[in-house]
Structures are given as structure tokens and as C-alpha cells.
């Protein structure tokens, strides 16, 4: 192999180019100096706790833009002592007028100068205010976030507009052809009846006219306190973020005052099991000229575990192993065609339109459920098939399917964490719950350690609980809750026993 310039070589274009080695340095060219990380710590999440209890967490990620936001340990699960729907109102009222900014338009124009966008999302246990913008505007962004969180005006006009928006959203929720959000609410209500994560995430229609500024301030004074907040950021130096936090979030007097804190609801989720049924005509939900078949939707769930427990990883692998999806989403690589709900359910029963596994996990509990849909005349058989899949979870786990599920879970984790907003949410939620963050390589190591015995152990523990059932549509042929419970308690999982129960 010759280094340096060699003899010319003729190409089809007629020109002659020197043959240059790809392994030897070019003559007369200075040696390249490559960028290198100073230490591993530069890529780890750093957390600083300020004097008022506010946690500041950051992850350095090189690039022009950053994502930064405030996460609050507050959500619909904390509304037991209040009117249900406050979190839904706060989500819609976010980024409206504040002490510094006269209107939402003014906020958006301020962000526009830094190429920024904003969003607020409320879940059962967290409210998240987030902004993505040019990293050079970090000071302005943190100032805006502090003002939006602690100094909202909550004018009568804004509250009235929010009432209208929520009423419209509730109407849309009941009319849309995709029933998944509604079923998710129903399965939580069935699993945790009248407590914590079972409380409605959406504002009930009867409460929209009852929620006013005084009630919102009362709630905010209890839950929007520094010790229940995390300022999280991705794409900036940690010291700069801490400096901005000290400047805008330390010693700030909220608009509702900093009087005595009321008692915060620290209730632990109580799993009850049960059934929530909604009879609904689903025969005409098509939004266009192509009719959508009339379907009945069933969701069956069992209590899993908290994301703080060691069993969380085996449950995540189990959920990936079950997989599933809609009957029209199949095809092409990466679609989960080898998951159990595809192999055992959708591929064998052409009349089923959907079979999908979901895993919801919270600080003190969790819920593993399967959503299935089919023609109303097939409901009895559909429920039987889904209960059988729950029972078969406790059987033998193939080494190949387990490795595939683990690989798929790791792949999904790493692909999601390519996105800066996803990293931000991961940093914020983990620090809010645990004051630290497990890095992706640590989670991948835990996933790799999952054995078939771990899957069997968590499933056996799960099957001892009463099921939670949500049913939507024409429920004429729906088996009774007692039949579903009896089928899930079958230890042998033999099909004839299930047939006797359902017939």
C-alpha cells in the first residue's frame, strides 16, 4: 500500500485523479485535532437544590437550541379536596397574561425573537410548562417561565375563554372515532375508584362553571411551592441555568401570596378493581364518506407496580412482549409483528380490529392493560381471548421472544432519547420523583438483566388482583364482571374452562 500521491488513474469522465490512500496522512497537511469530552461527567445529568427547595436539573446537549421548563408535582390525582378539573383549567390557562406580559400574544412575540415555542401538559401527577428556544435566550425564557408559573393574572376573560375551550374539548372527546383517551379515563376510574390516579383527568361538564380565580389560587397556594418544582433544561451549561433560577425563582412572591401552606394530599393509590361501562351508539362515528365499522371497545387491566420499584423494568419488558396494535397498522419492518398480541390474537382472529397492550406507571402504583375492539356480536369471544392472553403471560417465556422484547425496548428508549424535548421530560420527571436520573446506559443494563423467571414472578403477582374493566359501545353481549374475574383467576389457563365460564 503506497502513501502519498500515486500515479494517475483514468476515470470514465476522462479526467485523471491521483490515487490517495485512506489510511496514511496526507503529505503537508497539519495533523487533525479532534474534539474530545473533558470527562464523562459532561454528559451526566446535574442537579442543584436551591435554598427554597427548588431543584435545578440539566443535561448538556450541544446545539443551537435548548429546551427548558418547570415541572410541578401537581395533577388530577391531587384534586380530592377540590373540585375535579382544576389541572385541566391550569393547562388551558398556561402562557396567558402575567404580571410582566399583558397577553398571550405578547408572550409568543417574546419567544419568537428567540425562535421559541411553548407548551403546557397536565397529567395525573405532573403539570409541565416547557419552552424550546435559541440557547442564547435562556435568561429571557427562564424569566418568562417563572412569570407564567408564579405570576399568572387569571383574568375573568381568560377563565371564561378556558371554560369554552374545555366544553368544546369534552364534546370532541365524546365524538371522536378514536376512543382511546376516553377508555384510558374509564380504566383508571375502574382500577382506582374515587381515589388518586382514578380521579378524572378532564374537567367534568358540571364543574366548568364552578371553577374561578379564588379556587385556582387556593389550589396553587398548596401545590405550586418550590419544594414541589423542578426547573429542568437540556442544551445549556448547568451553571448558567442555576444562575437564571436564582435570579428569577428564588425569593419570588407568587401572585396568590406565600401565606401558610394548606395540607397537601399525600394519599397513596388504593387499587380497587371493578368495571366502568358506557353504553354508546358507535354505528356512525365516521368523519368522512368512508364508513367506519361499528365497534365495541373493551379494556382489561391489572395492577402492576410503581416506576420506583425494581419490578418496573420486567413489567416494561412484558408490555413490549405483548405489544400489538391495530389490524390496519401491520406491515413493514418495526411494526411489532412478532409480539404476542399480533401472533396469538390479530393473526388468528381476522374479525378483531385492535389488540394493544399499555403500561401506565406512577409513583405509588401502575396498571397493565390490553385494549381490544371488535364487532358488537363478537364481544363475548373477544373478552375470552383477551383474558386468555393474561393467563398465558404466566406460562413459559421463550428465550427468543424475551430477547426480542428486550432489544425492542432498548431500541425504543434510545430512539426516543434522540429528541431534545424527550430528554427534557425524562430529566424533569425522574428528578421530580427521585431527585436523580438514571442514564440510558443504566436502564439498558437493567433491561438486559431481565430473565424469564422475572416475567413469571411479576405476572403471578399481578394475576392475584381483581381485574379493572372498561367497556364502551354496544354492550349487549358483554360477559358479567364476575365471569371476567373468574376467567382471570383460572390457574391452568385451559381453554375449555374459559369456554364454560363464558357460555
N, C-alpha and C positions, 0 to 999 in steps of 0.2 A: 504494500500500500504506500503510495507516494504522497508526501506532504508538499504544500505549496502549490505553485502554479504548474500545471502539467501541459502536455501537448493539446492542441485544439481538437475539438470533436465536432463533426458536422451534424447539423440537425435538419429536419425536414424543411424548416423555414429557410434554409440556405445559409444562415449565419453560422459563425464559428464561435463557440464559447469555451473557456478553459474548464478543465475538469478539476473541481475543487473538492478536497477531502472534507468529509463531515466529522472527522474525528480529530484532526490536527488544527491548532490555532492558525488563523490567517497571518501571514507574514506582515510585519509592520503595523499591526493593529494592536492598540493597548489591551491589556488583559481586562476582561469584563469584571466588574464588581457587582455582585448580586445582593439585593436586599435580603436581610435575614431578621427574623424576630429576635429581639434582645433576650427574651426569656418566654417560657411557656405562660407565665402569669399574664402576659399582654392579652391573651385570648380567653382568659377566665373571667367569669362574672365577678365584679367587685361590688361590695355592699358597705355603705356607711350609714350609721344611725345618728341622726341629729339630736340635739338636746331635747327637743319636744317630742321625740319618739318616732318622727318620720324617717322611714328607710329610703335611702337613695341607692339604686342598683343600676349598673351599666355594663354593657358588653361592647368592647371596641370592635367596630367593623369598618374597614376602610372604604371610603367612597364619598361622594359629594353630599349625599343626603343622609338625614338621620330620622329616626322615629322615636318620639318621646311622649310619655303620657303619665297620668295619675290613675292608679287603681285603688279602689276603695273596698274594704271588706264590708259590703252592704249589698243587699239584693232582696228579692221577693221572700226569701226564707226568713228574713228579719222583720216581716210585717205583721207578726202575730198580734202585737199590741196596737196596731194601727189599722187604718182602712187598707184593704188589699188594693194594689195598683200604684202605690207611691213610686216605686222604682221605675215602672213604665212611664209615669209622668216625668220623672227626672231625666230619663233617657231622651225623651222628646224635647225637653226644655234645654238640653245641653247646648252650649255655644250660642245662647241667646244673649240679650243685653246684660252687661255687668256694670260695676262701678266705673270702670275705665272706658268701656266700649258701649256706645249708645244703641247699637243694634247688631243683629246677626250679620248684616251686610258689611258693617264696619270691621267685624272680626275676620270675615272672609277676605276683605280687601287687604287687611294687615298680613294675613297668611299668603296672599297672592304675591306680595312683594318678595317673599322668600320661596316661591314655588310650592307653597304648602297646601295640604288638605287636612280636614279634621273629621273625627267620627266619635260617637259615643255608643257603647253597647252595654246593656244591663242584662245580667244573667241571674240565676237563682242565688248566687253567693257573692257576686262581684259586679261593680259598676266601673267601667273603664273609659276614661277620656283620653283620646290619643290624637297626635298630630305628626304627620310626616312632612318634613321641610328641608330646605338647604341647611346644612350643619352650621353655616356662618350666622344663621338667625336664631341660634339656640337660646340666647338671652331673651329675645322677644317672645319666643314660643313658650318658655317656662313662665314668663310673666303672664302671658295670656292664659295658660293652663291654671295657674294659681288663681287668677281672677274669675275664670269660668267656674272653678270648683268651690271657691270660698266666698265670692262676692257676686253671685247672680242676683239680678234685680227681681226676677219672677213677677213681672208686671201683670196686671189683670188681663190686658190684651193678649199677652203671650200664653197665659194659662188658658184663656178661652180658645185660642187657636190650637193649643195642645189637646183640649177636650175634643175638638172637631176632628183632629188628626187621629186620635185614638179611636173614636167612634167609627171612623172610616176604616181603620185598620182591623177592627173587630169584625165589621161587616165583610171585609175582604177575606179574613181568616176563615169565615164560615162558608164562603162562596167558592174559594179556590179549589181546583181539581186535585191538587196535591194536599192530602190530609195530614202529612207527617207532623207539622207543628202542633196541630190540634191533638193528634194521637199522643205526642210526647207529653203534652199537658195532662191528658187523661191518664196515662200510665203512671205518671208521678203522683197524681191525685189518688189513684187506686193503691199504690205501693206505700205511700206515707200520708194516710188520710188525715187531713186537717192539721198537719204539723210540718214545720221546717221546709224541706225541699218539695213537699207535697202541696204547698200553697201556690196559688195561681200566679204565673209569671206575667200574665196580661191583666190589665185593669178590667174588672167586671163592669158591664154597662151601667149597672145601678150606682156605681161609685164615681163615675166620671164627673158628675155634677157636685159631688160632695168634697172633692179634694181642692183645697185652696192654699193660699200662701202661708197662712198660720200653721196649717197641718204639715206642710212641707218643711217649714222652719223647725217645727217641733221634732220631726224625724231627722233632719240634717244635724241638729244640735247633738243628737245621740250618737249618730253613726259617722258623720264626717269629721272625725277627730284625727290628729296627726298620727297617733299610735295605730290607727286602722288604715293607714295610707302607705302606698309605695310610689315614689317617683322613679319610673324606670325609663331607661334610654338605651338605644343601640346606634352606634355610629359617631360617638364623641369621646373625648378624654374624660375619665371619671372625675378628675379634679374640677374640670370646667362645669360639669353637671352639679357637683356638690356646691360649688360657688354660687351657681344660679339658684339652687334650692335654699341656701342660706339667705340669699338676697330677697327672695320672693315668698318663701313658705315658712320662714322662721319668725315667730312673734307676730304673725298676721292676725288681726281681729276679724273673724268671719262676720258676715252681714247679719247672721242670726244671734250674734253675741257669744261670748265664751263663758257663760254662766255655769252653774253646776250641771254636770252631765247626768242625764237620766239613766236608769238601769238599761243596759244593753241586753238584748235577748241572746242568751248563750245556750239555748235549748239544743239538745243532741237529737238527731233524727231518730224517730221511732218507726221502724218498719212494721206495717200492719197487714199488708196484702189486701186483696179484695178485688172488686170489679166495678168499673165505671162504663155504663152503656149509654150510647146516644143513638136513638132511632132517627134515621135521616134518609130522605129520598135522594139517592145518588144516581138516579136514572138520567138526569140531564145536567151534567156538570161541564159539558163541552163548551169551550170559549170560541170555537170556530165551526166551520162547516163539517169537519170530520168528527163524527160522534165518538165519545169516549165510552167504553163499555161500562155498564153499571157494576160496581164492585162493592163488596163488603170488606172492611179493613179490621184486622184483629192484631193486637199487640199483646204478647205474653211476656212477663218479666219476672225475675227472681232477684233477691238482694245479693249483691256481690260484696265489695269492700271499699273502704276509703282509699284515696290515692296516697295516703301516708303509710299504709300497711305494706308489708313485704309481698302479700299476695296480689297486689295491684298488677305487677308485671305478668304473672301467669294468667290473670283474667284478661289482660290486653292481648296476650298471645291467643287465648281461647277465642276471643271475639274475632280476631283476624282469621283463625282457623275456620270459624263458622262462616264468615264473610257474607256471600250472597249479593243480591241486587234485584233489579227489575228484569222481567223476561225480555225486554227490548234493549237492554243495555249491554247484552253479551256480544262478543265478537272482538277479535283483535287481541294482541298480547296485553298483559297487565290488567285484564278485566276481572280477575279473580275466578276464572272458570274452574279452578281445582278446589275451591272452597267447598265445605260440606253442603251448604245450602244450595249451591249450584248442582253439585253431583247427585245429592240424595233427594232434592226437592224439585227444583226447576227443570232439571233434565229428565226427571221421571214423571212429572205431573204437568202436562202441557197446559192444563186449564188454570194453573196458578200464575198470576201476573207479577207477583213480587214476593220475595222472601229475603229479608235483610236483617243482619244482627247489629245491634247497637250496644255500646257500653257507656253509661253515664257514671262518672265518679266524682265524689265530693269529699270534703274534709273529714266527714264522720260516717259516710255510707256510700253505697253505689248500687247500680241497677243494670243488670244484663238482660236485654230483651230482644225478641225477634218480632219483626213486623211482617205480616203476610196479608195478601189480598187476593180475592177470587170472586167469581160469580156468587151471588147470594145462595143459590141452590147447592153450592159446594162447601158451604161454611163448616158443616159438621166434620167433613172429611179433612178440610184444611186444618182445623184445630187439632184433630187427631194426629196429623202428620207433624205439626209443629211441636206438640207435646212429646211425640216420639223422639224428635231430634234432641230435645232437652235431656231425655233419659239416656240416649245413646252417647251424650257427652261424657257420661261416667264410665263408658266402656273403654276398650283398648284404643290407644292413640298410636297411630302409625309413625314410625321414625321419619319417614319421608314427608308426610303431611305436616308434622310438627316443625321440621327444619324449614319447609317452605313457608309456613306461617311466621316463623321467627325471622326469616330473611325478608319477607314482605313487610313485616312490622318495622324492622330496622331501615329498610329502603324508604318506607313512607315517612318515618321520623326524619331521616336525613334530607329527603327531598323537601319536606315542609320547612325545615330549618334553613333552606337556601334563601327564603324570603325574609327580608329585614323586619316587616311588621309581625311576622310569626315569631321570630326570635324575641322581639319586644314583649309580646304577650306571654311567651314562655318564661322569660326572665321575671316579668311582673307578677305573674300568678304563683310561680314557685317561691319567690321571695316573700310574697304576701302570706303564703301558707306556712312556710318553713324557715324563713329568714336566710335561706341559702338557695343554691341552684345546682342540681345535678347536671353535669355537662353531657352532651350527646354520646361521647365515647363511654361514659359511665353507664348510661342507660342501655347502650348496645351490649355492654358486658353483662349486665343483669339479664337482658333478653336471651343472650347466648346460653346462660346457665339454666334456663327452664328445662325441666325434664318431664317425660310423660307422667311420672308419679305426682308432680306438682299440679298438672292439669286435673288429674283424677281427684286429688285431695280437695282442690277448691270447688270442683263440681259437686262432690259428695256433700260438702258443707252447704253449698247453695241449694241443693235439692231438698234439704230438710225444712226449708222455709215454705210458707204459703205462697202461692203464685199471686202476681198482680196482673189483672187483665183489663185491657181497654178495647171496646168494640164500637165500631161506627158504621152505620149504613142500615141495610135491611137485615134485621137480626132474628128473623122468624125461626131459622134452623140452628141458632146458636145453642150449643150444649150448656147446661147449667154450670154455674161456678163450682158446685160440688163435684160434678163429673170431671171438670178440668183438674181440680185439686186431686181427686182420686187417681186420675191417669198419671199425674206427675209424681205421685207417691209410689207408683209401681216400681219395685226394685229390680225386677227381672227384665223389664222393658220389652217383653214379648208382645208381638202384635195382636194375637188372639185375645189377650186380656184387655188390650185397649179397645178392640172391636166390641167386646161385651159391654164395656163401660159406656161407649158412645151410641150403641144401637138401642 
